[in-house]
Amino acid sequence: MLYDLHTHTFLSDGELSPIELIRRAMVAGYQAIAITDHVGAGHLERAIHELIRDCMLAWEHWEFLAVPGVELTHVPASAIAGLARQAKEMGAQLVLVHGETIVEPVEPGTNLAAIKSQDVDILAHPGLLTLEEARLAAERGIFLEVSARRGHSLSNGHVVALAHQTGAKLLLNSDAHGGRDLLSPSFARAVALGAGLRPDELGEVLVQAPQRLLAVLGKPGAKT
């Protein structure tokens, strides 16, 4: 079973339209996908509106669960809480924050601001997360991402090790920017094992964790 809660379309820096990425995910055997294009303050509302329409189209005609979301990316750390709240009010069902990956100049403090926000669901590729941040994520129920994306994946082992220490929740996403980035079951398992997850943890991280989060979100267009 395949779930992926972090993908991008040409509404930000991806290659495909939302509905084409959804269709390709269906054909690849996905059970559900979230479209979480990069946003700042400027095009937050437009991106959410367009994603909701295509996600609802997929549900109405294919009964395929595609979740409209956003990834707050390179925004000031002090603006994260407010923008995350706005995104939820505008109809985004899932809010990710582009964490402090070691391959991009993300503002220090972004991880902590995301974890403290009431409206952030997933901290994506958090890089060299601190032990204190991992503990707070565990307390607040914020998911930490194990990333299949090149570059961002370099710190997966560190993130998994801290999750083992603190009990923080993990899930694995592709961070796909096109159809060729979508996961296969074997590759998802390989990324998880390579990050330091035990074989007995794979079901939780790859299937049960996204299922629980999706169960809270409901159908496309539903208010969170």
C-alpha positions in Angstrom: 0.0 0.0 0.0 1.3 3.4 -0.9 0.5 6.8 0.6 2.3 10.0 -0.1 1.5 13.3 1.6 4.1 15.6 0.1 4.1 16.3 -3.7 4.3 19.2 -6.1 2.8 20.3 -9.4 3.3 23.1 -11.8 1.5 25.4 -9.4 4.9 25.7 -7.8 8.0 24.0 -9.1 6.6 20.6 -10.3 6.2 19.4 -13.8 2.6 18.2 -14.0 -0.9 19.7 -13.5 -2.5 18.6 -10.2 -5.0 16.3 -12.0 -2.3 14.6 -14.0 -0.1 14.0 -11.0 -3.2 12.5 -9.3 -3.9 10.3 -12.2 -0.3 9.0 -12.4 -0.4 8.3 -8.7 -3.6 6.2 -9.2 -1.9 4.2 -12.0 1.2 3.7 -9.8 -0.9 2.0 -7.2 -1.3 4.8 -4.6 -4.1 4.6 -2.1 -4.0 8.4 -1.6 -1.9 11.4 -2.3 -1.6 15.0 -1.0 -0.7 17.8 -3.3 1.3 20.3 -1.3 2.7 23.0 -3.5 5.2 25.5 -2.3 3.6 28.7 -1.2 4.4 32.0 0.5 2.0 34.7 1.4 1.5 35.9 -2.2 -0.2 33.0 -3.9 -1.5 31.1 -0.9 -5.2 31.5 -1.7 -4.9 30.9 -5.5 -2.9 27.7 -5.0 -5.3 26.3 -2.5 -8.4 27.2 -4.6 -7.0 25.4 -7.7 -5.9 22.4 -5.7 -9.2 21.9 -4.1 -11.0 21.9 -7.4 -8.8 19.2 -8.9 -8.7 17.1 -5.7 -12.5 17.2 -5.6 -12.7 16.3 -9.3 -10.6 13.1 -8.6 -12.9 12.2 -5.7 -16.1 12.8 -7.5 -15.2 10.9 -10.7 -12.6 8.3 -9.6 -13.3 8.1 -5.9 -9.6 8.6 -5.4 -8.5 10.5 -2.3 -6.3 13.4 -3.2 -5.8 16.0 -0.4 -5.3 19.7 -1.1 -2.5 21.1 0.9 0.5 23.5 0.9 4.1 23.5 1.9 5.1 26.9 3.5 8.5 27.3 2.0 11.3 29.8 2.9 8.9 32.1 4.7 10.1 34.0 7.7 10.0 31.7 10.8 8.0 34.3 12.7 5.3 34.2 9.9 4.7 30.5 10.0 2.0 30.3 12.6 -0.1 33.0 10.9 0.3 31.7 7.4 -0.5 28.1 8.5 -3.7 29.4 10.1 -4.6 31.3 7.0 -4.0 28.2 4.8 -6.4 26.1 7.0 -9.0 28.9 6.9 -8.8 29.0 3.1 -9.4 25.3 2.8 -6.0 23.6 2.8 -6.5 20.3 4.6 -2.8 19.6 5.1 -0.1 22.1 6.0 3.5 21.2 5.7 6.5 23.4 6.5 9.7 23.2 4.5 12.1 22.3 7.3 15.7 23.2 7.8 17.1 20.8 5.2 20.9 20.8 5.0 20.9 21.5 1.2 19.0 24.8 1.2 19.4 28.1 3.2 16.2 27.8 5.3 16.0 30.4 8.1 17.2 29.0 11.5 14.2 28.7 13.8 11.9 27.4 11.1 11.7 23.9 12.5 10.8 25.2 16.0 8.2 27.6 14.6 6.6 24.8 12.7 6.5 22.5 15.6 4.9 25.1 17.8 2.2 26.0 15.3 -1.3 24.7 16.0 -2.0 24.3 12.3 1.1 22.5 11.0 0.7 18.8 10.4 4.1 17.7 9.0 7.6 19.1 9.3 9.2 18.2 6.0 12.8 17.2 5.7 13.8 18.8 9.0 17.6 18.4 8.5 19.7 18.5 11.7 16.7 18.6 14.0 17.6 19.1 17.7 16.7 16.7 20.4 14.6 19.4 22.1 12.7 20.0 18.9 12.1 16.2 18.4 10.8 16.0 22.0 8.4 18.9 21.4 7.2 17.4 18.1 6.5 14.2 20.0 4.5 16.1 22.6 2.5 18.0 20.1 1.9 15.2 17.7 3.6 16.8 14.7 4.8 14.3 12.1 8.5 14.4 11.1 9.2 13.5 7.5 11.6 10.8 6.2 12.2 12.1 2.7 12.9 10.1 -0.5 14.0 13.3 -2.2 17.6 13.6 -3.2 19.6 16.0 -1.0 16.8 16.3 1.6 17.3 12.6 2.4 20.8 13.1 3.6 19.7 13.7 7.1 17.1 10.9 7.3 19.2 8.8 9.6 19.5 11.7 12.1 15.8 12.3 12.1 15.0 8.6 12.6 17.5 8.4 15.4 15.9 11.3 17.3 12.5 9.8 16.7 13.6 6.6 18.3 14.9 8.6 21.3 11.8 10.7 21.7 8.9 8.8 20.3 8.2 11.5 17.7 5.9 10.3 14.9 7.4 9.6 11.4 6.0 9.2 8.0 7.8 8.8 4.6 7.0 11.0 1.6 8.4 11.3 -1.9 8.5 15.1 -2.3 7.7 14.3 -5.9 8.0 17.0 -8.5 6.9 14.8 -11.4 5.6 11.4 -12.3 9.0 9.7 -12.3 9.5 10.7 -8.6 6.5 8.8 -7.4 7.3 5.9 -5.1 7.1 2.2 -5.6 6.5 -0.1 -2.6 10.0 -1.6 -2.9 11.7 1.8 -3.1 9.7 3.2 -0.2 10.8 0.3 1.9 14.4 0.7 0.8 14.4 4.4 1.8 12.9 3.6 5.2 15.3 0.8 5.9 18.3 3.0 4.7 17.2 5.7 7.1 17.5 3.3 10.0 14.0 2.1 10.5 13.6 -1.4 11.7 11.6 -3.9 9.5 9.0 -4.1 12.3 8.4 -0.3 12.0 7.7 -0.2 8.3 4.0 -0.8 8.6 3.6 2.1 11.0 5.6 4.6 9.1 4.6 3.7 5.5 0.9 2.8 6.1 -0.6 3.3 9.5 0.8 6.8 10.2 -0.6 8.3 6.9 -3.8 6.4 7.3 -4.4 8.0 10.7 -3.7 11.5 9.5 -5.9 11.1 6.4 -8.7 9.8 8.6 -8.7 13.1 10.5 -8.7 15.1 7.3 -11.7 13.6 5.6 -12.7 14.0 1.9 -11.4 16.8 -0.4 -13.1 20.1 0.4 -14.0 19.2 3.9 -13.1 21.8 6.5 -10.3 20.7 9.0 
